[in-house]
Amino acid sequence: MTRLRHTAITHVGKVRKVNEDSILSLPEQKVWVVSDGMGGHAAGDFASQTVVDTIATMPLRDGPAEQMQALRQSILTAHDTILAEIDARGGGTIGATVVALMISDAHFVCFWAGDSRLYRLRDGVIEMLTTDHSIVAGLVLSGDLTWDEAEKHPHSNAITRAVGVGDMLELDKVRGALERGDRFLLCSDGLTKYAGFETLRAALQDTPIEMVTDKLLTIALDGGGGDNISFIVVDVI
């Protein structure tokens, strides 16, 4: 039986008046979610909350494969709910990123859309397991920028995929095996704007889980806190 610990926080930051991020921890189901809303007050916060609320009420399934499908379907259902709300409001932009991690036995799976990310620290090496759905991601994948450089690009906030945007939602998925000592980080871009790979690695490497929330939040706030800040850390122990 895989033993896990987690810590989570969402913070409005120093500039925004409303927190449009939403987070969800379901340790009994071994599911964790970060969602970053877009569309402004009463839109972005509605979208991200719809994502986490829909996942929170997903049905429990008997097997991991069935539960994985229930997680995926919950995100697609949230997409349809947001589209219906857009119609009810007479149009406009309402959407949210999502990164959702599920752990079962000795494996993990992650679904995502947008630029909220999943990192894994293993044996002192940090790896970004997701790939942003954004304009600047293409520049990274072509070798013109690193992910750290992309955060400073003037179009770094321009995402190309989100829950509630477009008729159909395409979710990407990554899965893999767990190892004892793995540490996962789910986060919105309110953290990664101020924390590159080496900063994250150093913060995650030797910090007890009881202190890692304060350390990461301090990095984002000291960096400027220009956006909402949300992250979840999950340890495989």
LOSENU-52398 format. One record per atom (N, C-alpha, C): residue in one letter; chain; atom name; x, y, z. Coordinates in steps of 0.2 Angstrom, whole numbers, always signed. Layout:
BEGIN
("a","A","CA",(X,Y,Z))
...
END
This chain:
BEGIN
("m","A","N",(+4,-6,+0))
("m","A","CA",(+0,+0,+0))
("m","A","C",(+4,+6,+0))
("t","A","N",(+4,+11,-5))
("t","A","CA",(+8,+17,-6))
("t","A","C",(+5,+22,+0))
("r","A","N",(+10,+24,+4))
("r","A","CA",(+9,+29,+9))
("r","A","C",(+11,+36,+6))
("l","A","N",(+6,+41,+7))
("l","A","CA",(+7,+47,+4))
("l","A","C",(+6,+53,+10))
("r","A","N",(+9,+58,+9))
("r","A","CA",(+8,+64,+13))
("r","A","C",(+7,+70,+8))
("h","A","N",(+4,+75,+10))
("h","A","CA",(+3,+81,+5))
("h","A","C",(+2,+87,+9))
("t","A","N",(+3,+93,+6))
("t","A","CA",(+2,+100,+9))
("t","A","C",(+0,+104,+3))
("a","A","N",(-5,+109,+4))
("a","A","CA",(-8,+113,-1))
("a","A","C",(-9,+120,+1))
("i","A","N",(-9,+125,-3))
("i","A","CA",(-11,+131,-2))
("i","A","C",(-13,+135,-8))
("t","A","N",(-18,+140,-7))
("t","A","CA",(-19,+145,-13))
("t","A","C",(-19,+151,-10))
("h","A","N",(-16,+156,-13))
("h","A","CA",(-15,+163,-10))
("h","A","C",(-17,+168,-16))
("v","A","N",(-20,+174,-14))
("v","A","CA",(-22,+179,-19))
("v","A","C",(-16,+182,-22))
("g","A","N",(-10,+182,-18))
("g","A","CA",(-5,+186,-21))
("g","A","C",(-5,+193,-18))
("k","A","N",(+0,+197,-21))
("k","A","CA",(+0,+204,-19))
("k","A","C",(-4,+209,-23))
("v","A","N",(-6,+207,-29))
("v","A","CA",(-9,+212,-34))
("v","A","C",(-16,+211,-35))
("r","A","N",(-18,+205,-36))
("r","A","CA",(-25,+204,-38))
("r","A","C",(-29,+205,-32))
("k","A","N",(-36,+207,-33))
("k","A","CA",(-40,+207,-27))
("k","A","C",(-45,+201,-26))
("v","A","N",(-45,+197,-31))
("v","A","CA",(-49,+191,-31))
("v","A","C",(-44,+185,-33))
("n","A","N",(-45,+179,-29))
("n","A","CA",(-42,+173,-30))
("n","A","C",(-46,+169,-35))
("e","A","N",(-43,+169,-42))
("e","A","CA",(-47,+165,-47))
("e","A","C",(-44,+158,-47))
("d","A","N",(-39,+156,-43))
("d","A","CA",(-37,+149,-42))
("d","A","C",(-41,+145,-38))
("s","A","N",(-42,+139,-39))
("s","A","CA",(-45,+134,-34))
("s","A","C",(-41,+128,-34))
("i","A","N",(-40,+125,-28))
("i","A","CA",(-37,+118,-27))
("i","A","C",(-41,+113,-24))
("l","A","N",(-39,+107,-24))
("l","A","CA",(-43,+101,-22))
("l","A","C",(-38,+96,-19))
("s","A","N",(-39,+93,-13))
("s","A","CA",(-35,+88,-11))
("s","A","C",(-41,+82,-8))
("l","A","N",(-40,+77,-12))
("l","A","CA",(-44,+71,-10))
("l","A","C",(-40,+65,-8))
("p","A","N",(-36,+65,-2))
("p","A","CA",(-31,+60,+0))
("p","A","C",(-34,+53,+0))
("e","A","N",(-40,+52,+2))
("e","A","CA",(-43,+46,+2))
("e","A","C",(-44,+43,-5))
("q","A","N",(-45,+47,-10))
("q","A","CA",(-45,+45,-17))
("q","A","C",(-39,+45,-20))
("k","A","N",(-34,+48,-17))
("k","A","CA",(-27,+50,-19))
("k","A","C",(-28,+54,-26))
("v","A","N",(-31,+59,-25))
("v","A","CA",(-32,+64,-31))
("v","A","C",(-31,+71,-28))
("w","A","N",(-27,+75,-32))
("w","A","CA",(-25,+82,-31))
("w","A","C",(-26,+86,-37))
("v","A","N",(-29,+92,-36))
("v","A","CA",(-30,+96,-42))
("v","A","C",(-28,+103,-41))
("v","A","N",(-26,+107,-46))
("v","A","CA",(-25,+114,-46))
("v","A","C",(-28,+117,-52))
("s","A","N",(-32,+122,-52))
("s","A","CA",(-35,+125,-57))
("s","A","C",(-35,+133,-57))
("d","A","N",(-33,+136,-62))
("d","A","CA",(-32,+143,-63))
("d","A","C",(-37,+146,-67))
("g","A","N",(-41,+150,-65))
("g","A","CA",(-47,+153,-69))
("g","A","C",(-45,+159,-73))
("m","A","N",(-48,+160,-78))
("m","A","CA",(-47,+165,-83))
("m","A","C",(-54,+168,-85))
("g","A","N",(-54,+175,-86))
("g","A","CA",(-60,+178,-88))
("g","A","C",(-62,+184,-83))
("g","A","N",(-58,+185,-78))
("g","A","CA",(-59,+190,-73))
("g","A","C",(-64,+188,-67))
("h","A","N",(-65,+193,-63))
("h","A","CA",(-69,+191,-57))
("h","A","C",(-76,+189,-59))
("a","A","N",(-79,+184,-55))
("a","A","CA",(-86,+181,-57))
("a","A","C",(-86,+177,-63))
("a","A","N",(-80,+176,-66))
("a","A","CA",(-79,+172,-72))
("a","A","C",(-74,+167,-71))
("g","A","N",(-67,+169,-69))
("g","A","CA",(-62,+165,-68))
("g","A","C",(-63,+161,-62))
("d","A","N",(-65,+164,-57))
("d","A","CA",(-66,+160,-50))
("d","A","C",(-72,+155,-51))
("f","A","N",(-77,+157,-55))
("f","A","CA",(-82,+152,-56))
("f","A","C",(-79,+146,-60))
("a","A","N",(-75,+147,-65))
("a","A","CA",(-73,+142,-69))
("a","A","C",(-68,+137,-65))
("s","A","N",(-64,+140,-61))
("s","A","CA",(-59,+135,-58))
("s","A","C",(-63,+132,-52))
("q","A","N",(-68,+135,-49))
("q","A","CA",(-72,+132,-44))
("q","A","C",(-76,+126,-47))
("t","A","N",(-78,+127,-53))
("t","A","CA",(-82,+122,-56))
("t","A","C",(-78,+116,-58))
("v","A","N",(-72,+117,-59))
("v","A","CA",(-67,+111,-61))
("v","A","C",(-67,+107,-54))
("v","A","N",(-65,+110,-49))
("v","A","CA",(-63,+106,-43))
("v","A","C",(-70,+104,-40))
("d","A","N",(-75,+107,-40))
("d","A","CA",(-81,+105,-37))
("d","A","C",(-84,+99,-41))
("t","A","N",(-83,+99,-48))
("t","A","CA",(-85,+93,-52))
("t","A","C",(-81,+87,-50))
("i","A","N",(-74,+88,-49))
("i","A","CA",(-70,+82,-48))
("i","A","C",(-72,+80,-41))
("a","A","N",(-73,+84,-36))
("a","A","CA",(-74,+82,-29))
("a","A","C",(-80,+78,-29))
("t","A","N",(-85,+78,-33))
("t","A","CA",(-91,+74,-33))
("t","A","C",(-91,+68,-38))
("m","A","N",(-85,+67,-41))
("m","A","CA",(-85,+61,-46))
("m","A","C",(-87,+55,-42))
("p","A","N",(-90,+50,-46))
("p","A","CA",(-92,+44,-42))
("p","A","C",(-85,+40,-41))
("l","A","N",(-86,+36,-36))
("l","A","CA",(-80,+31,-34))
("l","A","C",(-81,+25,-38))
("r","A","N",(-76,+23,-41))
("r","A","CA",(-76,+17,-45))
("r","A","C",(-71,+11,-42))
("d","A","N",(-73,+5,-44))
("d","A","CA",(-69,-1,-40))
("d","A","C",(-62,-1,-42))
("g","A","N",(-60,+0,-48))
("g","A","CA",(-53,-1,-50))
("g","A","C",(-50,+5,-52))
("p","A","N",(-43,+5,-52))
("p","A","CA",(-39,+11,-54))
("p","A","C",(-41,+14,-61))
("a","A","N",(-41,+9,-66))
("a","A","CA",(-43,+11,-73))
("a","A","C",(-50,+15,-73))
("e","A","N",(-55,+12,-70))
("e","A","CA",(-61,+15,-70))
("e","A","C",(-61,+22,-66))
("q","A","N",(-57,+22,-61))
("q","A","CA",(-57,+29,-57))
("q","A","C",(-53,+34,-61))
("m","A","N",(-48,+32,-65))
("m","A","CA",(-45,+36,-69))
("m","A","C",(-50,+39,-75))
("q","A","N",(-54,+35,-77))
("q","A","CA",(-59,+37,-82))
("q","A","C",(-64,+42,-79))
("a","A","N",(-66,+40,-73))
("a","A","CA",(-70,+45,-69))
("a","A","C",(-67,+52,-68))
("l","A","N",(-61,+52,-67))
("l","A","CA",(-57,+59,-66))
("l","A","C",(-57,+62,-73))
("r","A","N",(-56,+59,-78))
("r","A","CA",(-56,+62,-85))
("r","A","C",(-63,+65,-86))
("q","A","N",(-68,+60,-85))
("q","A","CA",(-74,+62,-87))
("q","A","C",(-77,+68,-83))
("s","A","N",(-75,+69,-77))
("s","A","CA",(-77,+74,-72))
("s","A","C",(-74,+81,-75))
("i","A","N",(-68,+81,-78))
("i","A","CA",(-65,+87,-81))
("i","A","C",(-69,+89,-87))
("l","A","N",(-71,+84,-91))
("l","A","CA",(-75,+85,-97))
("l","A","C",(-82,+88,-95))
("t","A","N",(-85,+85,-90))
("t","A","CA",(-91,+88,-88))
("t","A","C",(-91,+95,-85))
("a","A","N",(-85,+97,-82))
("a","A","CA",(-84,+104,-80))
("a","A","C",(-84,+108,-86))
("h","A","N",(-81,+106,-91))
("h","A","CA",(-80,+109,-98))
("h","A","C",(-87,+111,-100))
("d","A","N",(-91,+106,-100))
("d","A","CA",(-98,+107,-103))
("d","A","C",(-102,+112,-98))
("t","A","N",(-101,+112,-92))
("t","A","CA",(-104,+116,-87))
("t","A","C",(-102,+123,-88))
("i","A","N",(-96,+124,-89))
("i","A","CA",(-94,+131,-91))
("i","A","C",(-96,+134,-97))
("l","A","N",(-97,+130,-102))
("l","A","CA",(-99,+132,-109))
("l","A","C",(-107,+134,-108))
("a","A","N",(-110,+130,-104))
("a","A","CA",(-117,+132,-103))
("a","A","C",(-118,+138,-99))
("e","A","N",(-113,+140,-95))
("e","A","CA",(-113,+146,-91))
("e","A","C",(-112,+152,-96))
("i","A","N",(-107,+151,-100))
("i","A","CA",(-106,+156,-105))
("i","A","C",(-112,+158,-109))
("d","A","N",(-115,+153,-112))
("d","A","CA",(-122,+154,-115))
("d","A","C",(-127,+158,-111))
("a","A","N",(-127,+156,-105))
("a","A","CA",(-132,+159,-100))
("a","A","C",(-130,+167,-99))
("r","A","N",(-124,+168,-100))
("r","A","CA",(-122,+175,-99))
("r","A","C",(-121,+179,-105))
("g","A","N",(-123,+176,-111))
("g","A","CA",(-123,+179,-117))
("g","A","C",(-116,+180,-120))
("g","A","N",(-112,+175,-119))
("g","A","CA",(-105,+175,-122))
("g","A","C",(-100,+178,-117))
("g","A","N",(-94,+178,-120))
("g","A","CA",(-88,+181,-116))
("g","A","C",(-83,+175,-115))
("t","A","N",(-78,+176,-111))
("t","A","CA",(-72,+172,-110))
("t","A","C",(-73,+169,-103))
("i","A","N",(-74,+163,-102))
("i","A","CA",(-73,+160,-96))
("i","A","C",(-70,+153,-96))
("g","A","N",(-65,+152,-93))
("g","A","CA",(-61,+146,-93))
("g","A","C",(-56,+145,-87))
("a","A","N",(-53,+139,-87))
("a","A","CA",(-48,+138,-82))
("a","A","C",(-43,+132,-84))
("t","A","N",(-37,+133,-82))
("t","A","CA",(-33,+128,-83))
("t","A","C",(-34,+122,-78))
("v","A","N",(-31,+116,-79))
("v","A","CA",(-32,+111,-74))
("v","A","C",(-26,+106,-74))
("v","A","N",(-23,+105,-69))
("v","A","CA",(-18,+99,-68))
("v","A","C",(-21,+95,-63))
("a","A","N",(-22,+88,-64))
("a","A","CA",(-25,+84,-59))
("a","A","C",(-21,+77,-59))
("l","A","N",(-19,+76,-53))
("l","A","CA",(-14,+70,-51))
("l","A","C",(-18,+65,-48))
("m","A","N",(-18,+59,-50))
("m","A","CA",(-21,+53,-47))
("m","A","C",(-16,+48,-46))
("i","A","N",(-15,+45,-40))
("i","A","CA",(-10,+40,-38))
("i","A","C",(-14,+33,-36))
("s","A","N",(-12,+28,-39))
("s","A","CA",(-15,+21,-37))
("s","A","C",(-9,+16,-37))
("d","A","N",(-9,+13,-31))
("d","A","CA",(-4,+8,-30))
("d","A","C",(+3,+11,-31))
("a","A","N",(+6,+8,-36))
("a","A","CA",(+13,+10,-38))
("a","A","C",(+14,+15,-44))
("h","A","N",(+8,+18,-46))
("h","A","CA",(+8,+22,-52))
("h","A","C",(+5,+28,-51))
("f","A","N",(+6,+33,-56))
("f","A","CA",(+2,+39,-56))
("f","A","C",(+0,+41,-63))
("v","A","N",(-5,+45,-63))
("v","A","CA",(-8,+47,-69))
("v","A","C",(-9,+55,-68))
("c","A","N",(-8,+59,-73))
("c","A","CA",(-10,+66,-73))
("c","A","C",(-13,+68,-79))
("f","A","N",(-19,+72,-79))
("f","A","CA",(-22,+75,-84))
("f","A","C",(-21,+82,-84))
("w","A","N",(-21,+86,-89))
("w","A","CA",(-20,+93,-89))
("w","A","C",(-22,+96,-95))
("a","A","N",(-24,+103,-94))
("a","A","CA",(-25,+107,-100))
("a","A","C",(-23,+114,-98))
("g","A","N",(-19,+118,-102))
("g","A","CA",(-17,+125,-100))
("g","A","C",(-10,+124,-98))
("d","A","N",(-8,+129,-94))
("d","A","CA",(-1,+130,-91))
("d","A","C",(+0,+129,-84))
("s","A","N",(-5,+126,-81))
("s","A","CA",(-3,+124,-74))
("s","A","C",(+1,+117,-75))
("r","A","N",(+5,+116,-70))
("r","A","CA",(+10,+111,-71))
("r","A","C",(+11,+106,-66))
("l","A","N",(+14,+100,-68))
("l","A","CA",(+16,+95,-63))
("l","A","C",(+23,+94,-64))
("y","A","N",(+27,+94,-58))
("y","A","CA",(+34,+93,-58))
("y","A","C",(+35,+86,-53))
("r","A","N",(+40,+83,-54))
("r","A","CA",(+42,+78,-50))
("r","A","C",(+50,+78,-48))
("l","A","N",(+51,+78,-42))
("l","A","CA",(+58,+78,-39))
("l","A","C",(+60,+71,-37))
("r","A","N",(+65,+68,-40))
("r","A","CA",(+67,+61,-39))
("r","A","C",(+74,+61,-39))
("d","A","N",(+77,+59,-33))
("d","A","CA",(+84,+58,-33))
("d","A","C",(+88,+64,-34))
("g","A","N",(+85,+70,-32))
("g","A","CA",(+88,+76,-33))
("g","A","C",(+88,+80,-39))
("v","A","N",(+84,+76,-44))
("v","A","CA",(+83,+79,-51))
("v","A","C",(+76,+81,-51))
("i","A","N",(+74,+87,-54))
("i","A","CA",(+67,+89,-55))
("i","A","C",(+66,+89,-62))
("e","A","N",(+60,+87,-64))
("e","A","CA",(+57,+86,-70))
("e","A","C",(+50,+89,-71))
("m","A","N",(+49,+92,-76))
("m","A","CA",(+42,+95,-78))
("m","A","C",(+39,+89,-82))
("l","A","N",(+34,+86,-79))
("l","A","CA",(+30,+81,-82))
("l","A","C",(+25,+83,-87))
("t","A","N",(+23,+89,-87))
("t","A","CA",(+18,+91,-91))
("t","A","C",(+21,+96,-96))
("t","A","N",(+17,+98,-102))
("t","A","CA",(+20,+102,-107))
("t","A","C",(+14,+108,-107))
("d","A","N",(+16,+114,-106))
("d","A","CA",(+11,+119,-107))
("d","A","C",(+7,+119,-113))
("h","A","N",(+1,+121,-113))
("h","A","CA",(-3,+122,-119))
("h","A","C",(-3,+130,-120))
("s","A","N",(+2,+133,-123))
("s","A","CA",(+3,+140,-123))
("s","A","C",(+7,+142,-130))
("i","A","N",(+7,+148,-131))
("i","A","CA",(+10,+150,-137))
("i","A","C",(+18,+150,-136))
("v","A","N",(+20,+151,-130))
("v","A","CA",(+28,+151,-129))
("v","A","C",(+30,+144,-129))
("a","A","N",(+25,+139,-127))
("a","A","CA",(+28,+132,-127))
("a","A","C",(+30,+130,-134))
("g","A","N",(+28,+132,-139))
("g","A","CA",(+30,+130,-146))
("g","A","C",(+37,+133,-147))
("l","A","N",(+39,+138,-144))
("l","A","CA",(+46,+141,-144))
("l","A","C",(+51,+137,-140))
("v","A","N",(+48,+134,-135))
("v","A","CA",(+52,+130,-131))
("v","A","C",(+54,+123,-134))
("l","A","N",(+48,+120,-137))
("l","A","CA",(+49,+114,-140))
("l","A","C",(+53,+114,-146))
("s","A","N",(+53,+120,-150))
("s","A","CA",(+58,+121,-155))
("s","A","C",(+65,+122,-154))
("g","A","N",(+66,+123,-147))
("g","A","CA",(+73,+124,-145))
("g","A","C",(+75,+132,-145))
("d","A","N",(+70,+136,-146))
("d","A","CA",(+72,+143,-146))
("d","A","C",(+72,+146,-139))
("l","A","N",(+68,+143,-134))
("l","A","CA",(+68,+146,-127))
("l","A","C",(+69,+140,-123))
("t","A","N",(+71,+141,-117))
("t","A","CA",(+70,+136,-111))
("t","A","C",(+64,+138,-108))
("w","A","N",(+61,+133,-104))
("w","A","CA",(+55,+135,-100))
("w","A","C",(+56,+140,-95))
("d","A","N",(+62,+141,-92))
("d","A","CA",(+63,+147,-88))
("d","A","C",(+63,+153,-92))
("e","A","N",(+66,+153,-98))
("e","A","CA",(+65,+159,-102))
("e","A","C",(+58,+161,-104))
("a","A","N",(+54,+156,-105))
("a","A","CA",(+48,+157,-108))
("a","A","C",(+43,+161,-103))
("e","A","N",(+45,+160,-96))
("e","A","CA",(+41,+163,-91))
("e","A","C",(+42,+171,-92))
("k","A","N",(+47,+173,-95))
("k","A","CA",(+49,+180,-95))
("k","A","C",(+47,+183,-102))
("h","A","N",(+44,+179,-106))
("h","A","CA",(+42,+181,-113))
("h","A","C",(+35,+185,-112))
("p","A","N",(+35,+190,-117))
("p","A","CA",(+29,+195,-116))
("p","A","C",(+22,+191,-117))
("h","A","N",(+22,+185,-120))
("h","A","CA",(+16,+182,-122))
("h","A","C",(+16,+175,-117))
("s","A","N",(+19,+176,-112))
("s","A","CA",(+19,+170,-107))
("s","A","C",(+13,+168,-105))
("n","A","N",(+8,+172,-104))
("n","A","CA",(+1,+171,-101))
("n","A","C",(-4,+168,-107))
("a","A","N",(-2,+168,-113))
("a","A","CA",(-7,+167,-118))
("a","A","C",(-7,+159,-119))
("i","A","N",(-12,+156,-116))
("i","A","CA",(-13,+149,-117))
("i","A","C",(-17,+147,-123))
("t","A","N",(-17,+141,-125))
("t","A","CA",(-20,+139,-131))
("t","A","C",(-25,+133,-130))
("r","A","N",(-26,+131,-123))
("r","A","CA",(-31,+126,-122))
("r","A","C",(-33,+127,-114))
("a","A","N",(-39,+127,-113))
("a","A","CA",(-42,+127,-106))
("a","A","C",(-49,+124,-106))
("v","A","N",(-51,+122,-100))
("v","A","CA",(-57,+120,-98))
("v","A","C",(-62,+126,-99))
("g","A","N",(-67,+124,-103))
("g","A","CA",(-72,+130,-105))
("g","A","C",(-71,+134,-111))
("v","A","N",(-65,+132,-115))
("v","A","CA",(-63,+136,-121))
("v","A","C",(-64,+131,-127))
("g","A","N",(-68,+133,-132))
("g","A","CA",(-69,+129,-137))
("g","A","C",(-74,+123,-136))
("d","A","N",(-77,+121,-142))
("d","A","CA",(-82,+116,-141))
("d","A","C",(-80,+110,-138))
("m","A","N",(-74,+107,-140))
("m","A","CA",(-72,+101,-137))
("m","A","C",(-65,+102,-133))
("l","A","N",(-65,+99,-128))
("l","A","CA",(-59,+99,-124))
("l","A","C",(-54,+93,-125))
("e","A","N",(-48,+94,-127))
("e","A","CA",(-43,+89,-127))
("e","A","C",(-39,+89,-121))
("l","A","N",(-39,+84,-117))
("l","A","CA",(-35,+83,-111))
("l","A","C",(-28,+79,-113))
("d","A","N",(-23,+81,-111))
("d","A","CA",(-16,+78,-112))
("d","A","C",(-16,+73,-105))
("k","A","N",(-12,+68,-106))
("k","A","CA",(-11,+63,-100))
("k","A","C",(-4,+61,-100))
("v","A","N",(-1,+60,-94))
("v","A","CA",(+5,+57,-93))
("v","A","C",(+5,+52,-87))
("r","A","N",(+8,+47,-88))
("r","A","CA",(+7,+42,-82))
("r","A","C",(+14,+39,-81))
("g","A","N",(+15,+35,-76))
("g","A","CA",(+22,+32,-74))
("g","A","C",(+22,+29,-68))
("a","A","N",(+28,+26,-66))
("a","A","CA",(+28,+22,-60))
("a","A","C",(+31,+26,-54))
("l","A","N",(+29,+25,-48))
("l","A","CA",(+31,+28,-42))
("l","A","C",(+38,+25,-40))
("e","A","N",(+42,+29,-36))
("e","A","CA",(+47,+27,-33))
("e","A","C",(+47,+30,-26))
("r","A","N",(+49,+26,-21))
("r","A","CA",(+49,+29,-14))
("r","A","C",(+54,+35,-14))
("g","A","N",(+51,+40,-11))
("g","A","CA",(+55,+47,-11))
("g","A","C",(+53,+52,-16))
("d","A","N",(+49,+50,-21))
("d","A","CA",(+46,+54,-26))
("d","A","C",(+42,+60,-22))
("r","A","N",(+43,+66,-25))
("r","A","CA",(+40,+72,-23))
("r","A","C",(+37,+75,-29))
("f","A","N",(+30,+76,-29))
("f","A","CA",(+26,+79,-34))
("f","A","C",(+24,+86,-32))
("l","A","N",(+25,+91,-37))
("l","A","CA",(+22,+98,-36))
("l","A","C",(+17,+99,-42))
("l","A","N",(+11,+101,-40))
("l","A","CA",(+6,+103,-44))
("l","A","C",(+6,+111,-43))
("c","A","N",(+6,+115,-48))
("c","A","CA",(+6,+122,-47))
("c","A","C",(+3,+126,-53))
("s","A","N",(+0,+132,-51))
("s","A","CA",(-2,+137,-56))
("s","A","C",(+4,+141,-58))
("d","A","N",(+3,+145,-63))
("d","A","CA",(+9,+149,-65))
("d","A","C",(+11,+155,-60))
("g","A","N",(+6,+156,-55))
("g","A","CA",(+8,+161,-50))
("g","A","C",(+14,+160,-46))
("l","A","N",(+16,+153,-46))
("l","A","CA",(+22,+151,-43))
("l","A","C",(+28,+151,-48))
("t","A","N",(+27,+148,-54))
("t","A","CA",(+32,+147,-59))
("t","A","C",(+35,+153,-62))
("k","A","N",(+31,+158,-62))
("k","A","CA",(+33,+165,-64))
("k","A","C",(+39,+167,-60))
("y","A","N",(+40,+165,-54))
("y","A","CA",(+45,+167,-50))
("y","A","C",(+50,+162,-48))
("a","A","N",(+49,+156,-50))
("a","A","CA",(+53,+150,-48))
("a","A","C",(+55,+146,-54))
("g","A","N",(+61,+146,-56))
("g","A","CA",(+63,+142,-61))
("g","A","C",(+65,+135,-59))
("f","A","N",(+68,+131,-63))
("f","A","CA",(+69,+124,-61))
("f","A","C",(+74,+124,-55))
("e","A","N",(+79,+127,-55))
("e","A","CA",(+84,+127,-50))
("e","A","C",(+81,+129,-44))
("t","A","N",(+77,+135,-44))
("t","A","CA",(+74,+137,-38))
("t","A","C",(+69,+132,-35))
("l","A","N",(+65,+129,-39))
("l","A","CA",(+61,+124,-37))
("l","A","C",(+64,+118,-34))
("r","A","N",(+69,+116,-38))
("r","A","CA",(+73,+110,-35))
("r","A","C",(+76,+111,-28))
("a","A","N",(+79,+117,-27))
("a","A","CA",(+82,+119,-21))
("a","A","C",(+77,+119,-15))
("a","A","N",(+71,+122,-17))
("a","A","CA",(+66,+123,-12))
("a","A","C",(+63,+116,-10))
("l","A","N",(+62,+111,-15))
("l","A","CA",(+59,+105,-14))
("l","A","C",(+64,+100,-11))
("q","A","N",(+70,+101,-12))
("q","A","CA",(+75,+95,-11))
("q","A","C",(+76,+93,-4))
("d","A","N",(+77,+98,+1))
("d","A","CA",(+79,+97,+8))
("d","A","C",(+74,+100,+13))
("t","A","N",(+68,+102,+10))
("t","A","CA",(+63,+105,+15))
("t","A","C",(+58,+100,+17))
("p","A","N",(+57,+99,+23))
("p","A","CA",(+52,+95,+26))
("p","A","C",(+45,+97,+23))
("i","A","N",(+40,+92,+23))
("i","A","CA",(+34,+94,+20))
("i","A","C",(+30,+99,+24))
("e","A","N",(+32,+99,+31))
("e","A","CA",(+28,+104,+35))
("e","A","C",(+31,+111,+34))
("m","A","N",(+36,+112,+30))
("m","A","CA",(+39,+119,+29))
("m","A","C",(+39,+121,+22))
("v","A","N",(+38,+116,+17))
("v","A","CA",(+39,+117,+10))
("v","A","C",(+33,+122,+8))
("t","A","N",(+27,+122,+11))
("t","A","CA",(+22,+127,+9))
("t","A","C",(+25,+134,+10))
("d","A","N",(+27,+136,+16))
("d","A","CA",(+30,+142,+17))
("d","A","C",(+35,+144,+13))
("k","A","N",(+40,+140,+12))
("k","A","CA",(+46,+141,+7))
("k","A","C",(+44,+143,+0))
("l","A","N",(+39,+139,-3))
("l","A","CA",(+37,+141,-10))
("l","A","C",(+33,+147,-10))
("l","A","N",(+29,+148,-5))
("l","A","CA",(+25,+154,-5))
("l","A","C",(+29,+160,-4))
("t","A","N",(+34,+160,+0))
("t","A","CA",(+38,+166,+1))
("t","A","C",(+42,+167,-6))
("i","A","N",(+44,+162,-9))
("i","A","CA",(+48,+163,-16))
("i","A","C",(+43,+167,-20))
("a","A","N",(+37,+165,-21))
("a","A","CA",(+32,+169,-26))
("a","A","C",(+31,+176,-23))
("l","A","N",(+29,+177,-17))
("l","A","CA",(+28,+183,-14))
("l","A","C",(+34,+188,-15))
("d","A","N",(+40,+185,-13))
("d","A","CA",(+46,+190,-13))
("d","A","C",(+47,+191,-20))
("g","A","N",(+45,+187,-25))
("g","A","CA",(+47,+188,-32))
("g","A","C",(+42,+194,-35))
("g","A","N",(+37,+195,-32))
("g","A","CA",(+32,+200,-34))
("g","A","C",(+25,+199,-32))
("g","A","N",(+23,+192,-32))
("g","A","CA",(+16,+190,-31))
("g","A","C",(+11,+193,-35))
("g","A","N",(+13,+194,-42))
("g","A","CA",(+8,+197,-47))
("g","A","C",(+2,+194,-49))
("d","A","N",(+2,+187,-47))
("d","A","CA",(-4,+183,-49))
("d","A","C",(-6,+179,-43))
("n","A","N",(-12,+176,-43))
("n","A","CA",(-14,+171,-38))
("n","A","C",(-9,+165,-38))
("i","A","N",(-7,+162,-32))
("i","A","CA",(-2,+157,-31))
("i","A","C",(-5,+151,-28))
("s","A","N",(-5,+146,-32))
("s","A","CA",(-8,+139,-29))
("s","A","C",(-3,+134,-31))
("f","A","N",(-2,+129,-26))
("f","A","CA",(+2,+123,-27))
("f","A","C",(+0,+118,-22))
("i","A","N",(+2,+112,-24))
("i","A","CA",(+1,+106,-19))
("i","A","C",(+7,+102,-20))
("v","A","N",(+10,+100,-14))
("v","A","CA",(+15,+95,-14))
("v","A","C",(+13,+88,-11))
("v","A","N",(+15,+83,-15))
("v","A","CA",(+13,+76,-13))
("v","A","C",(+19,+72,-13))
("d","A","N",(+20,+69,-7))
("d","A","CA",(+26,+65,-6))
("d","A","C",(+24,+57,-6))
("v","A","N",(+29,+53,-9))
("v","A","CA",(+28,+46,-9))
("v","A","C",(+33,+44,-3))
("i","A","N",(+30,+41,+2))
("i","A","CA",(+34,+39,+8))
("i","A","C",(+34,+32,+9))
END
